Amino acid sequence: MSMRRTFLTTRRIVQQLRHDPRTVVLLMLVPSALVGLLAWSLQRSPGSFNAVGPKLLGVFPLIVMFLVTSVTTLRERSVGTLERLLTLPLTKAEFVNGYALAFGLVAVVQSALVSTLSYTWFGLTHHGVPWRISVVALCAGLLGTAFGLALSALAHSEFQAVQFMPAFILPQLLLCGLVVPVNELPTALRYVADVLPMTAAVHAIAPLQSSAYYFGQIAIMVAYIIAALAVGAGTLRRTTK
């Protein structure tokens, strides 16, 4: 695998994003705006935002990055860009890693922005370590990118890509501990929830936890990222339909 070709792919994606201000706004501002809206809506409920806000820092980046990456990758497939690229000396792994690196850079900025605004302007206080939450937000963004790359192969239109949101994201939202604590779920659902990547993100943000538990949850998220990127590389085709 050539790092030069990977970086060239990354540069191409970044340049495309620079000329697409609506996508940049979606990537950068929407997660922060959603957290800010939640903080505003809970102003009259002292302590509520501190209880819910940190968990959402591990959820919103995943959702936004999943949506943008899946649609963007599908567009590359549908208009023939992917097919043309793969006729060059560019391997599937280089293509996927270039995409992951480009959106990973976006995820770094996104997580830094939403974390900074949460702990300053939005008034979030949390018993955990702030930098740990930023790392979780970053991993969540990378998770969304990796799953978007992997699942885009199953869609044949941008509308179908968006349809994966309720099918893939909403069940995780219901089971990850945001609505009902995982330990209060029925036994069968608890077994499912324990292996979901979004559950690992929510658990990693839980306050007053040991370092071993925190890094264990981060390791689960990283394992999902690597697996999803491998699936994404395996589902790339040299012909479009």
N, C-alpha and C positions, 0 to 999 in steps of 0.2 A: 504494500500500500504506500502510495506517495503522499507525503505530507504537503508537498507543494500543490498537487492537484486538489487536495482537501481544502487547503487555505484559499485557493482560487475559487472553489465552489462557495466557500464562506463569504469571500469578498463579493461575489456576484449576488448572493442573497441579500447581503447588507446594503448593496447599492440599490437593489430593487426596493427594499424597505424605505430607503431615503426618498424615493420618488413616489411613495404611497403614504401620504400623511394620515389618511384615515386609519390605516392599519397601525401606524405608529401610535396614534392617539389611543386606539383600542388596546394595544399592548401595554402602553406606559401609564395611561391615566385611568382606565376603567377599573382595575383592581383597587387603586387608591381611592377613586370616587365611591366605589361600593363600600369600602371600609369606612370612609368618611360619612356616607349616608347612614350606615348602621350606627356610628357613634352619635350622630345628630338625633336620630330617632330614639335613642336610649338615654338622652340627656336627663329625663325625669325619672330614670330608674337607676339610682346610684349603684355602681358595682356590676351592673349587667353587661356593659361593654367590656369591662376587664375580664369577665368570665367567658364571653363569646368571641370577642375580637381576635385574640391570639389564634384560636382555632381556624378562623377564616383566613388568616394570613397563610395557612397551609393549603387552603382550598381554592381561593379565587385565582391565584397564579396558574394552578393546574388547569382549571376550566378555560381560562382565556387562552393559554398557550396551546391547549388541545384543539380548540376551535380554529384558531388562526393557522396553526401548522397543518392540520388536516385539509383545510380548504386550499391553502397555498400549494401543498404538495400535489393535491388532486389537480389543480390548475396546470401544474407542470406536466402531469401525465396526459391530461385531456387535450391540451393544445399542441402536443408533440414535442415540447422542449426536452422532456426526459428521454424520449426515443432518440432525438438528435444527439444529446449529450452522451448517451451510452454507445453511440457509434464511434466516439472518440476514445482515446486511451484512458477512460475514466471508469473505475470499478464501481460496483454497487456500494461497497463499503465506504469508498471515498465520497460518493454522493451523499449517503446518509450521514456520515460523520461531518461533512461540510455543513449540511443543514443543521445538525445538532449543535455544532459549534456556533453557527450564526445565531440561532435562536437561544443558545445558551448565553451568549453575550447580552442578548436582549433580556433574558431572565435575570442576569446579574443586576442590570440597571433597574429592572422592574422591582425586584425584591428589595434593593437598597432604597428605592423611592417610597414604596408602600410601608416599609418598616420605619423609615425616618419620619414620614408624616404621621404614622400611627403613634409613635412615642413622643412626638412633639405637638403638632397642631391638633391632632385628634384626642390627645390626653390619655393615651393608653398606659396603664401601669400593670406590671405583670411580675409575679414572684420568680419567674424563670430568668435565665440569662438572655439579654436582648440579642446578642450576636448569634445565639443558637437558633432563635426564631428566624433570623435573616437567612441562616443556612437552610432551614426547613423550607422557607419560601422559595429559595433558589432551587432546591431539589424538586419542589412541587412544580415549578415552572419547567424544569428539565423533564419531569415525568409527563407533563402535558405535551411537550414537544415530541418525546419518544413515542407516546401512544398515538399522537396525531399522525406521525410518519407511518406507524405500523397499520393503523386502521384505515388510512386513506386508500389502501389497495382494495378494500372491500366496497368502496363507493364508485359509482360511475358518473356522478354529477355532484356539484357543490351542494345541492339540496339534500342529497343522500348523505353527504358528509356531515351536514348539520343535524341530520336525524340521529346520528350516533350519540349526540348529546344526551337525550333522554334514555337511550338504551345503555350507554356505558357510564355516564357521569351520575345521573340521578340515583340509581341504586346505591352507588357508593356514598352519595350525600346522605341517604337515609340510614345507612348502616355504619358509617364511620365514627359515630358518637356525637354528631352535632345535634341530632334530634332526640335520640335515646342513648344513654350510656351503653357501651358495648356489653358490659357485664350484666345489663338488665334485659338484653335481647333473649328471645327463645334460643334454646341450645343450638339448633340447626343453623339459625341465622348468625349466632355468635361465632360458630366455626367458620362461616363464610366471611364475616366481618374481619376476623383476625388475620386473614391473608390478603385483604384488599390494600392496595397502595395508599389510598386516601386515609385509611385508618392509621397506617404508619405515620402519615404526616400529622394527623390530629394528635396521636399519642406522643409524638416527639415534642410537641409544644406544651404538653401537660407540665404544670409547675411542680417544683420540689421533687423532681425525679433524679435518680442516680445518673452519673455520667455513662455507666455501662448500658443502662436502659436506653438512654438518648441515642448513643452511637449505634446501638442495636437496631433501633428504628430507622436511623439514617442508612444503615447497611441494607435494610430491606428495600428502601426506596432506590438506592443505587443499583441493587440487583434487578429491580423491575426496569430501571432505565436501560441497563445493558441488555436485558432480555428483549425489551421492546425494540431497541435499535437493531438487534440481530434479526428480529422478525421483519422489521421494516426493510432491511437490506435483502432479506430472502424473498420478499414479495414484489420487489421491483421487476418489471418486465421490459424487454427490449422492444415490444410491440404494443401499441395502444389500440383500444377498441373504440 
